[in-house]
Amino acid sequence: MNTSTENKSDNPDIARPILGEMPELLCPAGNMEKLETAVTYGADAVYLGAGDLNLRSAGAGFKWEELPTAFELCRNNNVQVYFCVNAYPKEKDLAKVRADLEKLAECPPDGLIIADPGVLMLAADVLPDIPVHISTQANTGNSEAAKFWQKFGASRVNLARELSAADVTDIAGKCPEMELEMFVHGAMCMAISGRCFLSAWLNDRSANMGRCTHPCRFEYKATGMRVEEKTRPGQDVWEAVEHDGYTEFFAAEDLCLVHYVRMLAKLGIASLKIEGRTKSSSYLAQVVDVYRTVIDKAKEGGSLPGNALEELTNAATRPLTTAFFKKSGPSTIAQPPSKEDRKPVVGRVLEQREDGSWLISVKARWENDCDVHIIVPGLDRPLVKAGGYSFEATNKEPKDVVHSGTQAVLHCDSPEIGPGLFFRKA
């Protein structure tokens, strides 16, 4: 490792110009539709996986034969592809790791996301020319850990989600030659950077081998729980709140650092990452659009768009928080809307037909007597009023209502409609 410039600046105001003036926006891609959505709404890079050795193998992964098409889509749109091999394999799994890496040699990604040192060694042997990014699972929390990974060939580390702004600032100043990546939005974990054993204990499916069943999100019956710590009398530090007799008392609030994009850019953070390979494409459309727009506005010197937080809140199912980032401790910045107030995403445009109509994938029950917004990149939400569109089934039968999980034909003259865009009830 070249150490000649390791400490050339301890001043956090001096950004490290690694990827240009602004960080890349790194988005999850759990399947082809989610990949297309991330690309449509402005991802600079995506992370995805295939096989059994990425940390979302149970519910969000590609088939190996899909990868060439996925990679071609990304490269045609100038989007980087980072492949996840971030499980913690046991001895019996090492042959599988090597076999998967050898498959990737036939269709190489732009980077590998790795957590385990053994996998890093195998990757150096099988794919020596592919950049290595260290996963959040490695829980990199200090500058010496970052330099350790750099010494053994990594070009980027994802900083632990348990760090404060002061921690991030300090590490950025001490690692001027290392690309630093951070999660800025999505689920937090009650364990250390996702290294959890609840799933293995309850369902015999190890989170550390990519088979997490997310038991922290399960609903449990609460017989009454309010916890008070001995030195903090009168202060509730943990409370299980019942809803219909059950509660998600293990579930952490979701991370949201949308207000800190400009600060992170100034620090020279190379990549801002959105969590969610198991989230829906409807969720991705809203969240990716917000962060793409916020990054672009920050580059121009503009302020946070007025509807940014509202858009993120509409996509949320748990409170949004700054988590560990603020010195004063976690701060809840927004609550998810009630079921009555949520604006559900109802459809996604697949393609335009020869007669000018649109083939759509229906995401939720959609009646033709409601106003809808089109989710247009750039936080644009043009309104289409009831009466300005109509449905028919794919067999040309007129429909007043279309249902989730089906395809339908939409007749609408709005010029803002395009392939891959979503509709949301207004």
C-alpha positions as CSV (number, residue, x, y, z in Angstrom):
1,M,0.0,0.0,0.0
2,N,1.2,3.5,-0.9
3,T,1.3,5.4,2.4
4,S,3.0,8.5,1.2
5,T,-0.3,10.5,1.2
6,E,-2.3,8.7,3.9
7,N,-2.3,11.7,6.2
8,K,-1.9,14.5,3.7
9,S,-5.0,16.2,5.1
10,D,-6.8,16.0,8.4
11,N,-9.0,18.8,7.3
12,P,-12.6,17.5,6.6
13,D,-13.3,20.6,4.5
14,I,-10.9,19.3,1.8
15,A,-13.0,16.9,-0.3
16,R,-11.3,13.9,-2.0
17,P,-12.1,14.2,-5.7
18,I,-12.6,10.5,-6.4
19,L,-15.7,10.3,-8.5
20,G,-16.2,14.0,-9.5
21,E,-17.9,16.8,-7.8
22,M,-20.8,14.8,-6.4
23,P,-21.1,11.2,-5.1
24,E,-22.6,8.5,-7.1
25,L,-26.1,7.3,-6.3
26,L,-25.9,3.6,-5.6
27,C,-29.3,1.8,-5.7
28,P,-30.5,-1.8,-5.0
29,A,-31.6,-4.1,-7.8
30,G,-33.4,-7.2,-6.5
31,N,-34.6,-8.3,-9.9
32,M,-34.9,-7.1,-13.5
33,E,-37.9,-4.8,-12.9
34,K,-36.2,-3.2,-9.9
35,L,-33.0,-2.8,-11.9
36,E,-35.0,-1.1,-14.7
37,T,-36.7,1.1,-12.2
38,A,-33.4,2.2,-10.6
39,V,-31.9,3.0,-14.0
40,T,-35.1,4.9,-15.1
41,Y,-35.1,7.1,-12.0
42,G,-31.4,8.0,-12.1
43,A,-29.1,5.5,-10.4
44,D,-25.4,6.0,-11.2
45,A,-24.7,2.5,-10.0
46,V,-26.6,-0.6,-8.8
47,Y,-25.8,-3.5,-6.6
48,L,-27.2,-7.0,-7.2
49,G,-26.5,-10.6,-6.7
50,A,-27.1,-14.1,-8.0
51,G,-26.8,-17.6,-6.5
52,D,-26.6,-18.4,-2.8
53,L,-23.7,-16.3,-1.6
54,N,-25.2,-12.8,-1.7
55,L,-27.0,-11.4,1.4
56,R,-30.4,-11.3,-0.3
57,S,-30.3,-14.7,-2.0
58,A,-33.6,-15.9,-0.5
59,G,-35.8,-13.2,-1.9
60,A,-33.9,-10.8,-4.2
61,G,-31.5,-12.1,-6.7
62,F,-30.9,-12.7,-10.4
63,K,-30.6,-16.0,-12.2
64,W,-27.1,-16.4,-13.7
65,E,-28.5,-16.5,-17.2
66,E,-30.1,-13.1,-16.6
67,L,-26.9,-11.3,-15.8
68,P,-25.7,-10.6,-19.4
69,T,-29.0,-8.8,-20.1
70,A,-28.9,-6.9,-16.8
71,F,-25.3,-5.8,-17.4
72,E,-26.0,-4.8,-20.9
73,L,-28.9,-2.6,-19.7
74,C,-26.7,-0.9,-17.2
75,R,-23.8,-0.3,-19.6
76,N,-26.1,1.1,-22.3
77,N,-27.2,3.7,-19.7
78,N,-23.8,4.4,-18.3
79,V,-24.7,2.7,-14.9
80,Q,-22.0,0.8,-13.0
81,V,-22.9,-2.8,-11.7
82,Y,-21.5,-4.0,-8.4
83,F,-22.0,-7.7,-7.7
84,C,-22.6,-9.0,-4.2
85,V,-20.6,-11.9,-2.8
86,N,-21.0,-10.6,0.7
87,A,-22.1,-13.7,2.6
88,Y,-19.9,-15.2,5.4
89,P,-19.3,-18.7,4.0
90,K,-18.3,-21.7,6.1
91,E,-15.6,-24.1,5.0
92,K,-18.0,-26.3,3.1
93,D,-19.0,-23.3,1.0
94,L,-15.6,-22.2,-0.3
95,A,-15.8,-24.4,-3.4
96,K,-19.2,-22.8,-4.2
97,V,-17.6,-19.3,-3.7
98,R,-14.9,-20.1,-6.2
99,A,-17.4,-21.6,-8.7
100,D,-19.5,-18.4,-8.5
101,L,-16.5,-16.2,-9.0
102,E,-15.5,-18.3,-12.0
103,K,-19.0,-17.8,-13.5
104,L,-18.5,-14.0,-13.1
105,A,-15.3,-14.2,-15.1
106,E,-17.4,-14.9,-18.1
107,C,-19.6,-11.8,-17.4
108,P,-17.6,-9.5,-15.2
109,P,-19.2,-6.7,-13.2
110,D,-17.7,-3.3,-12.5
111,G,-17.0,-4.2,-8.9
112,L,-17.4,-7.0,-6.3
113,I,-19.0,-6.4,-2.8
114,I,-17.3,-8.6,-0.3
115,A,-17.4,-8.9,3.5
116,D,-15.3,-12.0,4.3
117,P,-11.5,-12.0,4.1
118,G,-11.5,-15.5,2.7
119,V,-13.8,-14.4,-0.2
120,L,-11.5,-11.5,-0.7
121,M,-8.5,-13.8,-1.2
122,L,-10.4,-16.0,-3.6
123,A,-11.6,-13.0,-5.6
124,A,-8.0,-11.8,-5.9
125,D,-7.1,-15.2,-7.3
126,V,-10.0,-15.6,-9.7
127,L,-10.9,-12.0,-10.6
128,P,-7.8,-10.0,-9.9
129,D,-8.8,-7.1,-12.2
130,I,-12.2,-6.5,-10.7
131,P,-12.3,-3.7,-8.0
132,V,-13.4,-4.9,-4.6
133,H,-15.8,-2.9,-2.4
134,I,-16.0,-3.9,1.3
135,S,-19.6,-4.6,2.4
136,T,-21.4,-3.0,5.3
137,Q,-21.3,-6.5,6.9
138,A,-17.6,-6.0,7.6
139,N,-18.6,-3.1,10.0
140,T,-15.8,-0.8,9.0
141,G,-15.8,1.8,11.8
142,N,-12.4,3.5,11.8
143,S,-9.6,4.7,9.6
144,E,-7.2,1.8,10.4
145,A,-9.8,-0.7,9.4
146,A,-10.3,1.1,6.1
147,K,-6.6,1.1,5.5
148,F,-6.4,-2.6,6.4
149,W,-8.9,-3.4,3.6
150,Q,-7.0,-1.1,1.2
151,K,-3.8,-2.9,2.0
152,F,-5.3,-6.2,0.9
153,G,-6.7,-4.8,-2.4
154,A,-10.0,-3.1,-1.7
155,S,-10.7,0.2,-3.5
156,R,-13.8,1.1,-1.5
157,V,-15.3,0.5,2.0
158,N,-18.9,0.9,3.1
159,L,-18.7,2.7,6.4
160,A,-20.7,1.1,9.2
161,R,-24.2,2.5,9.7
162,E,-23.5,2.9,13.4
163,L,-21.2,5.9,12.8
164,S,-21.8,9.5,13.7
165,A,-21.2,12.5,11.4
166,A,-18.1,13.2,13.5
167,D,-16.8,9.7,13.0
168,V,-17.4,9.9,9.2
169,T,-15.7,13.3,9.1
170,D,-12.6,11.9,10.9
171,I,-12.3,8.8,8.8
172,A,-12.7,10.8,5.6
173,G,-9.9,13.1,6.6
174,K,-7.6,10.3,7.4
175,C,-8.2,8.1,4.4
176,P,-7.9,10.5,1.4
177,E,-7.0,7.8,-1.1
178,M,-9.8,5.4,-0.2
179,E,-13.3,5.5,-1.7
180,L,-15.8,5.7,1.1
181,E,-19.4,4.6,0.7
182,M,-22.4,5.2,3.0
183,F,-25.9,4.1,3.4
184,V,-28.2,7.2,3.4
185,H,-31.6,5.6,3.3
186,G,-33.4,2.4,4.2
187,A,-33.7,-0.2,6.9
188,M,-31.5,-0.2,9.9
189,C,-30.7,-3.4,11.8
190,M,-30.8,-4.2,15.5
191,A,-27.6,-6.2,15.1
192,I,-24.1,-4.9,14.2
193,S,-24.3,-3.9,10.5
194,G,-26.6,-6.7,9.8
195,R,-24.7,-9.5,11.4
196,C,-27.7,-11.1,13.1
197,F,-28.6,-14.6,14.4
198,L,-32.3,-14.1,14.9
199,S,-33.3,-15.7,11.6
200,A,-31.0,-18.7,12.2
201,W,-32.4,-19.2,15.7
202,L,-36.0,-18.9,14.7
203,N,-36.1,-20.3,11.2
204,D,-32.8,-22.1,10.7
205,R,-32.0,-19.6,7.9
206,S,-28.8,-17.7,8.5
207,A,-28.7,-14.0,7.7
208,N,-25.0,-14.3,7.3
209,M,-25.4,-16.7,4.5
210,G,-28.0,-14.6,2.6
211,R,-31.1,-16.3,3.9
212,C,-32.5,-13.8,6.4
213,T,-36.2,-14.1,7.0
214,H,-36.3,-10.7,8.7
215,P,-37.7,-11.8,12.1
216,C,-36.9,-8.3,13.4
217,R,-39.9,-7.2,11.2
218,F,-42.2,-9.9,12.4
219,E,-45.2,-9.0,14.6
220,Y,-45.0,-10.4,18.1
221,K,-47.8,-10.5,20.8
222,A,-47.0,-8.1,23.5
223,T,-48.2,-8.9,27.0
224,G,-47.1,-5.5,28.1
225,M,-43.5,-4.1,28.0
226,R,-42.1,-0.7,29.0
227,V,-38.5,-0.6,29.9
228,E,-36.8,1.9,32.2
229,E,-33.0,2.0,32.8
230,K,-31.9,2.2,36.4
231,T,-30.0,5.4,36.1
232,R,-32.7,7.1,34.1
233,P,-35.8,6.9,36.4
234,G,-39.0,8.1,34.8
235,Q,-37.6,7.8,31.3
236,D,-38.9,5.1,29.0
237,V,-36.0,3.8,26.9
238,W,-37.9,1.0,25.1
239,E,-41.6,0.5,24.7
240,A,-43.6,-2.2,22.9
241,V,-46.7,-0.5,21.4
242,E,-49.5,-2.9,20.5
243,H,-51.4,-2.7,17.2
244,D,-54.3,-5.2,16.9
245,G,-52.7,-7.2,19.7
246,Y,-49.2,-7.4,18.1
247,T,-46.1,-5.2,17.9
248,E,-42.9,-5.0,15.9
249,F,-40.8,-4.4,18.9
250,F,-37.5,-5.6,17.4
251,A,-37.8,-3.3,14.3
252,A,-35.5,-0.3,14.2
253,E,-36.6,2.9,12.6
254,D,-35.5,3.5,9.0
255,L,-32.4,5.6,8.1
256,C,-32.9,8.9,6.2
257,L,-30.0,11.2,5.6
258,V,-31.5,13.2,2.8
259,H,-30.7,16.5,4.6
260,Y,-27.0,15.7,4.7
261,V,-26.3,15.0,1.0
262,R,-24.4,18.2,0.5
263,M,-22.3,17.7,3.7
264,L,-21.4,14.1,2.6
265,A,-20.4,15.4,-0.9
266,K,-18.2,18.0,0.7
267,L,-16.4,15.3,2.7
268,G,-15.7,13.5,-0.5
269,I,-17.9,10.5,0.2
270,A,-17.7,8.6,-3.1
271,S,-21.1,6.8,-3.0
272,L,-24.5,7.3,-1.3
273,K,-26.2,4.0,-1.0
274,I,-29.9,3.2,-0.8
275,E,-30.9,0.0,1.1
276,G,-33.6,-2.3,-0.3
277,R,-33.1,-5.2,-2.7
278,T,-36.2,-6.8,-1.1
279,K,-38.2,-3.6,-1.4
280,S,-40.8,-3.2,-4.2
281,S,-40.1,-1.4,-7.4
282,S,-42.8,1.1,-6.4
283,Y,-40.7,2.0,-3.3
284,L,-37.6,2.3,-5.4
285,A,-39.2,4.7,-7.9
286,Q,-40.1,7.2,-5.2
287,V,-36.9,6.9,-3.2
288,V,-34.4,6.9,-6.0
289,D,-36.1,9.8,-7.7
290,V,-35.8,11.8,-4.4
291,Y,-32.1,11.2,-3.9
292,R,-31.2,11.7,-7.6
293,T,-33.0,15.0,-7.6
294,V,-31.4,16.1,-4.3
295,I,-27.9,15.2,-5.5
296,D,-28.5,17.1,-8.7
297,K,-29.9,20.2,-6.9
298,A,-26.9,20.1,-4.4
299,K,-24.5,20.1,-7.4
300,E,-26.2,23.2,-8.7
301,G,-26.1,24.9,-5.3
302,G,-29.8,24.5,-4.7
303,S,-31.6,23.6,-1.5
304,L,-33.6,20.5,-0.6
305,P,-36.7,20.3,-2.8
306,G,-39.8,21.1,-0.9
307,N,-41.5,17.8,-1.6
308,A,-38.5,15.5,-1.0
309,L,-39.3,14.5,2.5
310,E,-43.0,14.0,1.7
311,E,-42.1,11.7,-1.1
312,L,-39.8,9.6,1.2
313,T,-42.4,9.5,3.9
314,N,-45.1,8.2,1.4
315,A,-42.8,5.3,0.6
316,A,-42.0,4.6,4.3
317,T,-43.5,1.9,6.5
318,R,-41.6,2.9,9.6
319,P,-40.5,6.3,11.1
320,L,-37.6,7.9,9.3
321,T,-34.6,8.8,11.6
322,T,-31.1,10.1,11.4
323,A,-30.1,7.0,13.5
324,F,-26.5,7.4,14.9
325,F,-25.5,10.2,12.5
326,K,-26.3,13.1,14.8
327,K,-24.2,13.8,17.9
328,S,-27.3,14.3,20.0
329,G,-28.5,10.8,19.2
330,P,-31.3,9.4,17.0
331,S,-33.8,12.0,15.8
332,T,-37.1,11.0,14.2
333,I,-37.6,13.3,11.3
334,A,-40.9,11.9,9.9
335,Q,-43.6,9.4,10.5
336,P,-45.1,7.2,7.9
337,P,-48.6,8.2,6.7
338,S,-51.6,6.4,8.0
339,K,-53.2,3.9,5.7
340,E,-55.9,6.4,4.8
341,D,-53.4,9.2,4.0
342,R,-50.9,7.1,2.0
343,K,-50.8,7.6,-1.8
344,P,-50.5,4.1,-3.1
345,V,-48.6,3.3,-6.3
346,V,-51.1,1.7,-8.6
347,G,-49.3,0.9,-11.9
348,R,-46.2,0.8,-13.9
349,V,-45.9,1.5,-17.6
350,L,-44.4,-1.5,-19.5
351,E,-44.6,-0.3,-23.2
352,Q,-46.5,1.7,-25.7
353,R,-48.7,-0.2,-28.1
354,E,-49.1,0.5,-31.8
355,D,-52.4,2.3,-31.3
356,G,-50.8,4.7,-28.8
357,S,-52.2,3.0,-25.7
358,W,-50.0,1.8,-22.9
359,L,-49.6,-1.7,-21.5
360,I,-49.3,-1.4,-17.7
361,S,-48.5,-3.7,-14.8
362,V,-51.0,-3.1,-12.1
363,K,-49.5,-2.7,-8.6
364,A,-52.7,-2.0,-6.5
365,R,-56.4,-1.9,-7.1
366,W,-57.0,1.1,-9.4
367,E,-60.5,2.5,-10.1
368,N,-60.9,4.8,-13.1
369,D,-62.8,7.4,-11.1
370,C,-59.7,8.7,-9.1
371,D,-57.1,11.3,-9.9
372,V,-53.5,10.0,-10.3
373,H,-50.0,11.4,-10.5
374,I,-47.4,10.2,-12.9
375,I,-44.1,9.7,-11.0
376,V,-41.8,11.5,-13.4
377,P,-38.0,11.8,-12.7
378,G,-37.0,15.1,-11.2
379,L,-39.7,15.0,-8.6
380,D,-42.2,16.1,-11.2
381,R,-45.7,14.7,-10.4
382,P,-48.1,15.8,-13.3
383,L,-51.7,15.2,-12.5
384,V,-54.1,13.1,-14.6
385,K,-57.7,13.7,-13.5
386,A,-60.4,11.0,-13.4
387,G,-62.0,11.0,-16.9
388,G,-58.7,11.7,-18.5
389,Y,-57.9,8.0,-18.9
390,S,-59.6,4.7,-19.3
391,F,-58.8,1.0,-19.0
392,E,-59.4,-2.2,-20.9
393,A,-58.3,-5.7,-20.4
394,T,-55.6,-7.1,-22.7
395,N,-58.5,-8.8,-24.6
396,K,-59.9,-5.3,-25.3
397,E,-62.8,-5.7,-22.7
398,P,-63.5,-2.3,-21.1
399,K,-62.7,-2.1,-17.4
400,D,-63.7,0.3,-14.6
401,V,-61.3,-1.3,-12.1
402,V,-58.0,-3.2,-12.6
403,H,-56.4,-5.3,-9.9
404,S,-52.9,-5.9,-8.5
405,G,-50.9,-8.6,-10.2
406,T,-52.5,-8.2,-13.6
407,Q,-51.7,-6.4,-16.8
408,A,-54.1,-3.9,-18.4
409,V,-54.2,-1.4,-21.3
410,L,-54.3,2.2,-20.4
411,H,-55.7,4.9,-22.7
412,C,-54.3,8.3,-21.8
413,D,-53.0,11.2,-23.9
414,S,-50.8,12.7,-21.2
415,P,-47.4,13.6,-22.9
416,E,-45.5,12.8,-19.6
417,I,-46.2,9.0,-19.8
418,G,-43.2,6.9,-20.7
419,P,-42.0,3.3,-20.4
420,G,-40.9,2.4,-16.9
421,L,-42.8,5.2,-15.2
422,F,-45.2,4.7,-12.3
423,F,-48.7,6.0,-11.5
424,R,-49.7,6.9,-7.9
425,K,-53.2,7.8,-6.6
426,A,-53.5,11.5,-5.9
